[in-house]
Amino acid sequence: MNVTGGYARYALYYTPPAGPLAVAGASWLGWDIAQGRIAPQPALALNMAAITAEPRKYGFHATLKPPFRLAEGQTPDALLQAARDLCAALPPVTLPALRLARLGRFLALIPDPQPAALDTLAARLVADLDAFRAAATPDDLARRRSAGLTPAQDALLVQWGYPYVMDEFRFHMTLTGKLEAADITAVEQSARDHFGAHATDGLTITDITLAGSDTTGHFHQIARLPLLG
């Protein structure tokens, strides 16, 4: 069976390699994207299933090229090869320490600060592989616009199928769905304890993950694509 086929959508993510950070992320969310299976969540005085329900199906990741359907005439194998070739020409990116941040009403790990080289990496993945993306449907556009977009974000949505790319790109590894104000402090402390030093170490992105979503919407690692060097 071709491992690239049979997926409804594809995406290019950063996912940590096998190790403590990847284990902590899979456990927190309850989904192991690398293994494509449910991961036991920690026993905390929180409703972890509810807190992580929204981001769970995506796995522990940071989006670089947002999920997309394949354009007519394109194939999963061609996407894999093009993505592999592109990544082989792009340099690794070193991030500063990650920190736990409140982004509106949800929690995420973000680099502080976000390096320009990371912006460049994400922009190349979005633009250079855009031929593989099916155009956004009217329903797609309406759904995104219902969240309230700036004119710049709307222009990005029309051009690239997603409003938070290019100048609007912010690298973040989502840990929760939207939280109630009364709960956010407790969840924040639990996340800080759960990730510990693994969330504060700097890291170097040396490969990109091509991922695909199954019929339930859960994303699976298809391949890890090494960057230049």
N, C-alpha and C positions, 0 to 999 in steps of 0.2 A: 504493500500500500504506500502511496506517495505521501510522505509526512506533511507536505505543504498544502495538500488539497483538503476539501471538505469543510472549510471554514467560511463563516458568513462574512466576517470582517478581518482585516489585518491591521497591524500597527507596528511601529518601531519604538521600542521602549529602552530605557536603561533599567536593568534589573541587576542587583548585586550578584556576584559569582557565589558559588557554594561556600558557605562559611557562616559565622555567627550572625552577621547582619541579615543575611537571607533567611536564616532559620527564625530569627526574631520577627522579621516582617511577615513571613508565612504564618507563624503562630498567632501573631496579633490579629491578622485579618481573617484567618481560618481557611485560606486557600493557598496552596503551593503551586505557583505558576510554572515552575521548572518541572515538577513532577506531574502536574495536571491532576491534582487530587486535593481533597479536603485535608486540612491540617487542624489538629486539636488546638483549641484556643485556651489561653491561661485561665485558671480559676480565680477570678477577681470579684470583688463586691460591686460589679457593674454588669449590665446586660450587654455583654460583648457582642452577642449575635445581632442585636439591634443597632448598637453603636457602629458596627463595621459592615452592616448589610449593604450599603451603597457601594463602597469601594471594593468589597470582597471579590467580586467576580473578575476584577481587573488584575488581581494579584498585587504584590508589593513591587511597585515600579514608579518610574517617572516617565511621562509621555514625552517623546521627541517628535515623532510623526503620529498625529492622532488617528484613531481607528477609521478605516475606510473600506468601502466595498470595491472589489476589483472592477475596473472599467471593462466594457465589452471588448472582446478580442485579446485581453491580457490573460495570462495564466499564472497560477501560483509559482510554478517553477521559474518562469521568467522574472517574476518579482524577486524571488530568492536570489537568483543570479545577479540581477541588477543591484540589489541591496548589498550583496556580498562584495561586488566590485567597487561600489561607491565607498563602503566602509573601509576597504583596503587602501583607499586613497586619502582618507581623512585621519588627522593625527589624534592621538589620545588627548584627553582633557583632564587636568587635575583640579579637583574641587577643594575649597577650604572646608573647614569643619562644618558638618551639618548641625542645624539646630532645630528644636521643636518650635513650631510657630503656629499662631492662630491666624488662619486665612478666612476672614469672615467668621462663620460659625463652625468651621471644621478645622481639624488639626492635620499638620503635615510636617515632614522633615524638609528643610530647604538649605541650600548652601548660603553662607553669609560671609562675603558678598557673592553674587552670581557672576562668574567670570565671563568676559566677552567671548572667549574661545568656546564656551558652552553655547552661547547664542548662535555663533557661527555654525557649530556642529548641527544643532537642531534645524537651522534655516536650510542647510544643504540637504538634509534628509527630507524635509518638507518639499522643497522646490525640485530637487533632482529626481525624485521618485513620483512626482505629481502625475505623470502620464499613466500611472497604474491606478489612480483614484477615479472611481466613477463620480460624475458630477452630483452635487447635492440636489436632492429632490425638493419640490416646494414644501413638503412636510418637514424635511430636515431644516430648511431655512426658517420656517415658521417656529419650529420648536426652539431653535437657538435664539431667535429674536425675542421669544417670550420672556427670556431671562433679563432683557433690557441691555442693549449693547450701545456702545458709543459709535459715532460715525466711523471711526477708524477700525473698530472691531467688526462692524458690519461689512466694511470693504474687504477685510481679510476673510470673513466668512464667504463672501461671494467669490473671491479669487481662489481661496485655498480649501474651502469647505469646512473651516473651523475658525472661530474668532480669536483664539488665544495662541497665535503663532507669530513668527517674525518679531516685530517690535513689542508685541503683547505676550511673548513667551516668558513664562516663569517656571523654572524647574522646581517641582515639588513631588514628594512621595506621600500620597494621601493616606491618612491613618483612620479617618472617621467620616461618617456622613455629617449632615448638619446637626449640631448639638444644641440642646436647650441651654440658655444662659446659666441656669442653676447647676448644670452638670459639668460644664466645661472645665472648671478648675480640678475637680476630682479625676476626670478622664485624662487631663493633661499630666497630672502627677503620676497616674498609673502608667501612662505611655513613657514618661521619663524613666520610671523605675524599670519598666520592661525592656527598653532598649539600652539603657545604661550607657556605657562608654562606646558601644557600637554605633550610636547615633551621633556621637560628637567627634569621632575621628574623621580626618580628611580622607578622601578616596580619589582614585584615578580611574576614569572610565576608559577601559581598554577594549571593550567590545560592546556591540549593540545587539539587543534581542529582537528578532522578528517573532511576533506573536500572532496567534489567530484565535478568534472566539468561536466556541462550539454552539450547538443549537440552544443551549441554556444561557448563553451570553458569557460563560466563563472563558477567560483567556488562558492559552497554553503556550509555553515556549516552543517554537518551531526550530529555531537555530540561534546560536550565538555567533555573531559576525565580527571577527577581529578588526580593529582599527589599525591604521598604518603602524608598522614597527612591531 
